[in-house]
Amino acid sequence: MGTPPLLSDSELVCLAVAQALLGYHSEARWLRYANKHLSDMFPYLPQRPGYNKRLRSSLPLLKRVIRELAMDSDFWFDNHWIVDSTPVPCGMSRRTVLRSNLAGWAQYGYCASHSRFFSGLRLYLVCTPTGMPIMWALASAKIGEREVLSAMLEVDAGVVAAREGILLISDNGFASKLRAGASRSGHRAAAAFAQAREGAVRRTDAQEGPPADRVGQRHPQGAT
């Protein structure tokens, strides 16, 4: 059994939470502040390299603490989930892309909202309508949105399986892959999403045609 660390896991989590709450994005600035104002609360404060190394190695613990805090709120039990993604550009010029430390991980992808290609990553978020995050992922921009969402549901299968009657809402970019794989994966969120999509299609097909007095009239936003 090795020597226990001078900074325990619980103290590390408290230190990381305090850094986030006080808005310190720089670890060096945060440790200077902590040494000056929080030395009575933490008997030992590591240097910046040691602090960064401990945070990276404690990522599963930090994620678990964040999820436990989220599950303690009423927003966690909302039966509607919303999923979407947004580009995270990591460079514009070709020279910047090749010289970046993210070269090889960040790749070129297409942003339909801006009708352009970009080099970088794509951030995926599954949350409730109130904004409570349920799952998130940062993936290469070259990977399809539906593949990333399917992988997210696979990784957090326990969270999905523990919920009944979840309705997963997204745009059309995520739809077809999930509908095809819902029966294979057995995920209730994916199956509910597929059923909702099929129900919406049936309702659309069953709608009546336009009123007779509007047949043949020009659309108000159409060409003259």
Secondary structure as UniProt FT lines:
FT   HELIX           9..21
FT   TURN            22..23
FT   HELIX           27..37
FT   TURN            39..41
FT   HELIX           48..57
FT   HELIX           59..71
FT   HELIX           74..77
FT   STRAND          80..91
FT   HELIX           94..99
FT   TURN            101..102
FT   TURN            104..105
FT   STRAND          106..111
FT   TURN            112..115
FT   STRAND          116..127
FT   TURN            129..130
FT   STRAND          133..140
FT   TURN            141..142
FT   HELIX           145..155
FT   HELIX           157..161
FT   STRAND          167..169
FT   HELIX           172..174
FT   HELIX           175..185
FT   HELIX           188..206
FT   HELIX           212..214
FT   TURN            215..216
FT   TURN            220..221
//
